[in-house]
Amino acid sequence: RRGLPLFHVPLTKAVFSLLELADTTYPRTALLKLLTSAYLRPDGPWPNDVVGLVNAAGYLDRGHAPLPAQLAAYVRRQQPTAEDTRKIAALADWVDALHTALDDMVGESRPFLAYLERLKSLLTQLGLFRAMGMHPDVPLQVIQRDREALRSLFDTLWTGAEALHLLGDAPVTFQEFRLLAIDLLREVTGADLELDAVH
């Protein structure tokens, strides 16, 4: 059997929801989808109710006011406990690092491989590799499926990067990188990819 298409695996969707945010204004719904993903988990304090907090802070999108600024204003208004303030600061720092990294990716044209290296570094920074396998209630077959999906994703993209390198490695824009990545991965399936999933 051909197996499950890679784009049906929640982990792949999480990676591409991150890339789709990069050249947007980080609208609340899209940002919350990322912030509540089981795959992107920082190591350390984190708010118990991210959705409630982001809504209470009045966040709409980055154009209106960046989330870190909205969270700082929320802390000044509400005077939460020291522990909650630490958790809110951790969320603000995480989003700030996300903005910086994605702004850098979008900022200038570069070869496909350079985007790929930045993506891997960003996923490490945001906790994706650490989060995989860290949930005690996640079945082993889901952990194995996620590892297979991540291996297939990067193997396919590295192969594409090598082919582009042989063709001269011309710099591409971020939007071109994202479209090329989607085209390369569109037909990839895996026999080990099953859909019983974490989200």
C-alpha positions in Angstrom: 0.0 0.0 0.0 1.1 3.5 -0.6 0.5 4.8 2.9 -0.9 8.0 4.2 0.0 11.3 2.3 2.5 13.3 4.3 0.2 16.4 4.3 -2.5 14.4 6.1 -0.2 14.0 9.1 -0.8 16.6 11.9 3.0 17.2 12.4 3.4 18.2 8.7 0.4 20.5 9.1 2.0 22.1 12.2 5.3 22.8 10.3 3.4 24.4 7.4 1.1 26.4 9.6 4.3 27.9 10.9 5.5 28.7 7.4 2.1 30.1 6.4 2.3 32.6 9.3 5.6 34.1 8.2 4.4 36.6 5.7 1.0 37.4 7.3 0.0 39.8 10.1 -0.2 36.8 12.5 -4.0 36.9 12.8 -5.3 35.6 16.1 -6.9 32.4 14.8 -3.8 31.3 12.9 -1.4 32.2 15.8 -3.6 30.4 18.3 -3.6 27.3 16.1 0.2 27.3 16.4 0.3 28.2 20.1 -2.0 25.3 21.0 -0.2 22.7 18.8 1.1 19.7 20.7 4.2 19.8 18.6 5.5 23.3 19.6 6.1 23.2 23.3 8.7 25.4 25.1 10.8 23.9 27.9 9.7 25.7 31.0 6.8 27.8 32.3 3.8 28.1 30.0 0.3 29.6 30.6 -2.4 27.0 31.4 -5.0 28.6 29.2 -3.3 30.2 26.2 -6.5 30.8 24.3 -8.2 32.6 27.2 -5.1 34.7 27.9 -4.6 35.8 24.2 -8.3 36.7 24.0 -8.2 38.5 27.4 -5.2 40.5 26.3 -7.3 41.8 23.3 -5.0 40.4 20.6 -6.3 40.8 17.0 -3.2 40.6 14.8 0.4 42.0 14.7 -0.7 45.0 12.6 -3.0 46.1 15.4 -0.5 45.4 18.2 2.1 42.6 18.6 1.1 39.9 21.1 4.1 40.5 23.4 3.1 44.2 23.7 -0.5 43.2 24.4 0.6 40.7 27.1 2.8 43.3 28.8 -0.2 45.7 28.9 -2.4 42.9 30.2 0.1 42.2 33.1 0.1 46.0 34.0 -3.7 46.0 34.0 -4.4 42.8 35.8 -1.4 42.4 38.2 -1.4 38.6 38.0 0.6 36.5 40.6 4.3 36.2 40.2 4.0 32.6 38.9 1.4 33.6 36.3 3.5 36.6 35.3 6.4 34.3 34.6 4.2 32.1 32.4 2.9 35.1 30.5 6.5 36.4 30.0 7.5 33.0 28.7 4.7 33.1 26.1 5.6 36.7 25.1 9.3 35.7 24.7 8.4 32.7 22.6 6.2 34.8 20.3 8.9 37.5 20.1 11.5 34.8 19.1 9.0 33.5 16.5 8.5 37.0 15.0 12.3 37.5 14.8 13.0 34.1 13.2 10.2 34.3 10.7 11.0 37.9 9.8 14.5 36.8 9.1 13.3 34.0 6.8 11.1 36.3 4.8 13.5 39.2 4.8 15.8 38.3 1.9 16.1 35.8 -1.0 18.5 32.9 -0.4 19.2 29.4 -1.8 16.6 26.7 -1.0 19.1 24.9 1.3 19.6 28.0 3.4 15.9 28.2 4.1 15.9 24.6 5.0 18.7 25.0 7.5 16.9 28.0 9.0 13.6 26.0 9.2 15.3 23.1 11.0 17.0 25.6 13.4 13.6 27.3 14.1 11.8 24.0 14.8 14.5 23.1 17.3 14.3 26.6 18.9 10.5 26.3 19.2 10.6 22.9 20.8 9.3 20.7 18.0 11.9 18.0 18.4 11.7 18.0 22.2 7.9 17.8 22.1 7.9 14.7 20.0 7.6 11.7 22.3 7.3 13.8 25.4 3.6 13.2 26.0 3.1 10.1 28.2 -0.5 9.7 26.9 0.5 9.5 23.2 0.5 6.0 21.8 3.8 4.6 20.6 2.5 4.2 17.0 1.7 7.9 16.9 5.2 8.8 18.1 6.6 6.4 15.4 4.4 8.0 12.8 5.5 11.5 13.7 9.2 10.5 13.5 8.6 8.8 10.1 6.8 12.0 8.9 9.6 14.2 10.0 12.2 12.0 8.4 10.3 11.9 5.2 9.7 15.6 5.2 13.4 16.5 5.7 14.8 13.7 3.4 12.5 14.9 0.6 13.4 18.6 1.1 17.2 17.8 1.4 17.0 15.9 -1.9 15.2 18.8 -3.6 17.9 21.2 -2.2 20.7 19.0 -3.6 19.0 19.0 -7.0 18.6 22.8 -7.0 22.3 23.1 -5.9 23.3 21.2 -9.0 21.2 23.5 -11.1 23.1 26.6 -9.8 21.4 27.2 -6.5 19.8 30.5 -7.5 18.4 32.5 -4.6 14.6 32.2 -4.2 12.1 34.3 -2.3 10.5 32.9 0.9 7.2 32.5 -1.0 9.0 30.5 -3.7 10.7 28.4 -1.1 7.3 27.5 0.5 5.7 26.7 -2.8 8.6 24.5 -3.9 8.5 22.7 -0.5 4.8 22.0 -1.0 5.3 20.8 -4.5 8.2 18.5 -3.4 6.1 17.0 -0.6 2.7 16.8 -2.3 3.1 13.2 -3.5 5.1 11.9 -0.6 3.4 9.0 1.4 4.7 6.7 4.0 3.7 3.1 4.9 4.4 3.9 8.5 2.1 7.0 8.6 -1.2 6.3 10.2 -3.8 9.0 11.1 -4.6 8.2 14.8 -3.1 11.5 15.9 -2.2 14.1 18.3 -3.1 17.6 17.1 
